[in-house]
């Protein structure tokens, strides 16, 4: 990841400690510090509405990161991400309703359930590729959602399960600010896990898998094991995201986990840019904010009240248009645009990078 | 007896939709996940033509069918053609995005309320009593007939039609087909047009039978397992697959749990993917091509 950052000068690392460091230059450390401070200070000035937006972004970011790990790096397509989120959310719902389980039990159990579902989702990948794999995950999504719905109707929660606010060490988590910091911590942890996984053996194996399976196998990579590992880790993370979502909303219902949610997550990694963690975060921000931007834009139009009822449909339409636009015109996503901008400034006043061979 | 009729009707619906998936996949290896929305668009087109040709229902249906052929060709020319040379998955995701877009547009234009094109055309839909005491609505019977006609027509077209033979050639080997002077883009556009046309016929008949609701794309999504179980590149297969899916669905609703109806097709799909991913009548090497 960090090696992809554009750098004007050469490769000056002289010790293993420097090589392992996540933040390699003084500029990176400084910008990281400023960014962290800004994130930490945000709740002090933001209104409840913006806090809610930020929390939604953090939740979406965890889900998008996990999908990016699976699709963007390991190259395994999943159209059933909403099913995994649903699994996490329902784990929380069922555990807290049936056994009154606390936060520190439900979230790890959700991760475990997610991991085992990951094996189920991943098993077809040992045999199927591309389209067929996408279809099998799609089918599993329906199965998981069906099971959730079945639980709801059997236990008489046909409108949904209400979940009490969680407690951590005796403190009840409630209110936008507390949630903001909790979700920020989880999102940061997810990012750190992904970063470290990707620069370790497993990350290199996944990239090889994505590039070409046969060659990866010839290099001695155990394909089945690493495919399943990708599914397990990604599903566990998605499931935790679903569990947090359930606690944050205080409510679980199958309606929240439609096929459209899966498509939204796929859209996040496309719009953000395949094969980049930064892209997953960009995508999560974009897709989460998008409906609000559309709403704001629509309200600016003259005669706004007339369209108020159509907001939902306009959202759908605009979302489809944006997704098509990115697929057609910027397959590298927002990260691609970001890199173009960076390269432009880095190379200024020149227009093109020197040819690959000439750089050494 | 009633159960058998239900199975046949549902199988006819699935088969009529599934052949749309098969046509496009067989020719261009693209899975059209917007098929449900295109099918719904066909039904709405009927609603639109119904108001201008209220006097003669047949003319309205013909106009809507013609329009839907045009829509399919347009989708290819405007959108899918640009994805030539990209990864197959990108094309599939484009169809997903197209589906979302169409859904939004349809709600904007026709609102999300349930509509009855049958009333607009002045067609009533009485129930027929078959020998054996089973009941079937006229539109459902027409659906079965339309499916039979469509499949008969498609088999004839692909076997003997000049363009049908070309379509098969393109499906087998696009490069060689292009070398023989077959216009690939025309063939792909034709496949999209035919697929949308058959899907729209299904959409119109379902709408005439039981009204036009926003849940129609789900029916198409459930028809997809039918196409895959039979083999994504085989029309015979999609007929067989439709019967299998419809029979399991109807029987499990009857004997196990009505809630299962949305999930049974997918359970069958998963089982099939585990056992024989290329489907009953599909070609085996398909799997490596994707």
Boltz contact constraints between the chains, C-beta under 6 A:
constraints:
  - contact:
      token1: [A, 124]
      token2: [B, 273]
      max_distance: 6.0
  - contact:
      token1: [A, 128]
      token2: [B, 277]
      max_distance: 6.0
  - contact:
      token1: [A, 129]
      token2: [B, 290]
      max_distance: 6.0
  - contact:
      token1: [A, 130]
      token2: [B, 290]
      max_distance: 6.0
  - contact:
      token1: [A, 131]
      token2: [B, 31]
      max_distance: 6.0
  - contact:
      token1: [A, 131]
      token2: [B, 290]
      max_distance: 6.0
  - contact:
      token1: [A, 132]
      token2: [B, 277]
      max_distance: 6.0
  - contact:
      token1: [A, 136]
      token2: [B, 273]
      max_distance: 6.0
  - contact:
      token1: [A, 139]
      token2: [B, 266]
      max_distance: 6.0
  - contact:
      token1: [A, 139]
      token2: [B, 269]
      max_distance: 6.0
  - contact:
      token1: [A, 139]
      token2: [B, 270]
      max_distance: 6.0
  - contact:
      token1: [A, 142]
      token2: [B, 263]
      max_distance: 6.0
  - contact:
      token1: [A, 142]
      token2: [B, 266]
      max_distance: 6.0
  - contact:
      token1: [A, 143]
      token2: [B, 263]
      max_distance: 6.0
  - contact:
      token1: [A, 146]
      token2: [B, 263]
      max_distance: 6.0
  - contact:
      token1: [A, 263]
      token2: [B, 96]
      max_distance: 6.0
  - contact:
      token1: [A, 310]
      token2: [B, 108]
      max_distance: 6.0
  - contact:
      token1: [A, 313]
      token2: [B, 104]
      max_distance: 6.0
  - contact:
      token1: [A, 313]
      token2: [B, 107]
      max_distance: 6.0
  - contact:
      token1: [A, 313]
      token2: [B, 108]
      max_distance: 6.0
  - contact:
      token1: [A, 316]
      token2: [B, 100]
      max_distance: 6.0
  - contact:
      token1: [A, 316]
      token2: [B, 103]
      max_distance: 6.0
  - contact:
      token1: [A, 316]
      token2: [B, 104]
      max_distance: 6.0
  - contact:
      token1: [A, 317]
      token2: [B, 101]
      max_distance: 6.0
  - contact:
      token1: [A, 317]
      token2: [B, 104]
      max_distance: 6.0
  - contact:
      token1: [A, 317]
      token2: [B, 105]
      max_distance: 6.0
  - contact:
      token1: [A, 319]
      token2: [B, 100]
      max_distance: 6.0
  - contact:
      token1: [A, 320]
      token2: [B, 97]
      max_distance: 6.0
  - contact:
      token1: [A, 320]
      token2: [B, 100]
      max_distance: 6.0
  - contact:
      token1: [A, 320]
      token2: [B, 101]
      max_distance: 6.0
  - contact:
      token1: [A, 321]
      token2: [B, 101]
      max_distance: 6.0
  - contact:
      token1: [A, 323]
      token2: [B, 97]
      max_distance: 6.0
  - contact:
      token1: [A, 324]
      token2: [B, 97]
      max_distance: 6.0
  - contact:
      token1: [A, 327]
      token2: [B, 90]
      max_distance: 6.0
  - contact:
      token1: [A, 327]
      token2: [B, 94]
      max_distance: 6.0
  - contact:
      token1: [A, 328]
      token2: [B, 82]
      max_distance: 6.0
